[in-house]
Amino acid sequence: MTRVVVTVMPRQGVLDPQGQAVRGALGRLGFSGIHDVRLGRRIELELDGPDPLGTAREMCERLLANALIEDFTVAIED
């Protein structure tokens, strides 16, 4: 079994309202020097088969990421 980690993030240039809300809240809590915050998600998959990275990429293309507004990376975790 292979553990694959998928990271999905909003594409650069796409509005990230959650990131902006967190940036504002951090400022109100007294944190300074924050220029931008972008929020994404981490998905951990445990997969069997000969090509776990390829399988995870296909999952992202078909379900886990919205190709219009999100980018993703796929990596095997030790």
N, C-alpha and C positions, 0 to 999 in steps of 0.2 A: 504494500500500500504506500502511496506517495502523497505527501501533504503539499498541496499547491496553494499559494497565496495570490489572490487577485486584489489589486488596488484599483479602484474606480474613482476618478476625479473629474470635476467639471472641466471642460476644455477652456483654454485661455481665451479670453474675450467673451465668454458666456457669463451672464449675470449669475452670481452665487448669493442669493438672499440669505441663506443660512450663515455663510461666511461673513457677510456684512453685519448681520445681527450679532454674531460673536465678537467681531471687531469692536462694535459699538459698546457691547457689554464690558469687554475688557478695559476699554477707555474709561467707562464710568466707574470701574473698580480701581482706577488709579494707575493702570499700566500704560506706559507711554512708549512712543517709538514704533508703534505697530502700523505698518503701511498697508498690509493686506492680509486677509485670512481666507483660506479656501478649504471647504469641508468636503470630504469624500467618504468612502467606506472601504473597509477591508473585509474580504470574504475568504474564509479558509475552507478548502475542499480536500477531502481524503479520497483519492481515486485509485482504482486498479486499472490495469491495461498497459499496452505497450507504449502509448504516447500520451501521458497525462497532461503535458503542456499543451499539446494540440487539442485535446479534449476540452481543457479549460478555456482556451481561446475561442473554440466554437461555442461553448456555453455563454461566453461574454458577448459574442457577436449575435447570438440568437435570443438571449434573455437578460443576462446580468448587467449589461451596460447599454445605455441609449447612445448609439453611434452618432446621432445628430448633435448631442450636447456634451458627451462624456468621452474621455480617453481611459484606457485601462492598461495595466501591466500585469504580467503573469510570471510567477517565479516559483521554483521549488524551494521549500523550506526544509532545512536540515533537522 
